[in-house]
Amino acid sequence: MKKAFGLTLMAAAVAVSTGAFAQADVKWPTKPVQVIVPAGAGGDTDFNARQFARYFEKITGKPMVVTNVNGGGGTIAMSQVQGAAPDGNTVFFGHTGQLIVNEVSGLIDYKFDAKMDIACIPAVDKGVVLVAGKKSGFKNVQDIVTKAKGAPNTVIYGTEMGGFSHLQGLMFAKQAGIELKLVDVGSASDKITSLLGGRIDLASISFGPVKDYAATGDMAMTAQYSKERNPLLGDIKTFTEQGLKFNMEKPYIIAFPKGTNPAIIKKIADIGQQITKDPAYAKALEDGFKQPVSFYHTKEANEHLNQVRDDLMQYKDLLRKK
């Protein structure tokens, strides 16, 4: 009996060892990997996906083919990935707007990890700022609060209803105890056009596309949404520094169809971690969107996303009634 028990333990040890070796030695990628991005070309999500793809090919020798799939608040892109074969050859590259805010808003009725396997958070946009148009005269958060309290529902905040920036506006208004007039103006490029034309007063946008307007004085950067001040943004203060204790950073997420080999998930996370150590990659992020390097491996990414979900679900009723 003792001999049999010993053999069983030995067999189990061999199995574990073999499994670990197989996981480390997985042959992936073996062909070009399709990356589904739930956003148009030229924006922050597309930028981060293409930067990741560029350095992924540098490391693996296999290209990542980025495909932009707009529509449905990201649900069309997610459906494509969810319905793909779990062979590692189809990847989702999006952010918490699609995977968490869509659940908060009621656009989807499932948790972020119910239909896809989260591999990692390859980057975090810490460059989102609350931008004011020149015509508004706003220079900081206190200017906005003073005007909005004196004339409720007259300060116009441009957004994409039901999306990430919509929730940012609602959170700001709730924390400040003010009423903003929220209007649906479209994408980041549409927000910029509306700000320049004086049709809206405020919008939440990544700093990259508006930094030149800040330099010319056509827009004012009133606050940044980062938890701690992003030094790449210069002297733009956080909301917390201006008396409102909230933040809303935007993690980007790499995910696979549910049931993908854990070895592939680990491998892309390991590759992502390797990418973040390349100085050229860090320089590209800084030049493109004033974005510092950030990374969460698989376990940490899932823990972080669960925490973000818990935080944002507190605003479920507020977002759904708008």
Secondary structure, DSSP 4 states (H G I P E B T S, - for coil): -HHHHHHHHHHHHHHHHHHHHHHHT----SSPEEEEESS-TTSHHHHHHHHHHHHHHHHHS--EEEEE--SGGGHHHHHHHHTS-SSSSEEEEEEHIIIIIHHHHTS--S-TTSSEEEEEEEEEE--EEEEEEGGG---SHHHHHHHHHHSTT-SEEEE-TTSHHHHHHHHHHHHHT---EEEE--SHHHHHHHHHTTS-SEEEEEHHHHHHHHHHTSEEEEEE--SS--GGGTTPPBTGGGT------EEEEEEEETT--HHHHHHHHHHHHHHTT-HHHHHHHHHHH------B-HHHHHHHHHHHHHHHGGGHHHHHT-
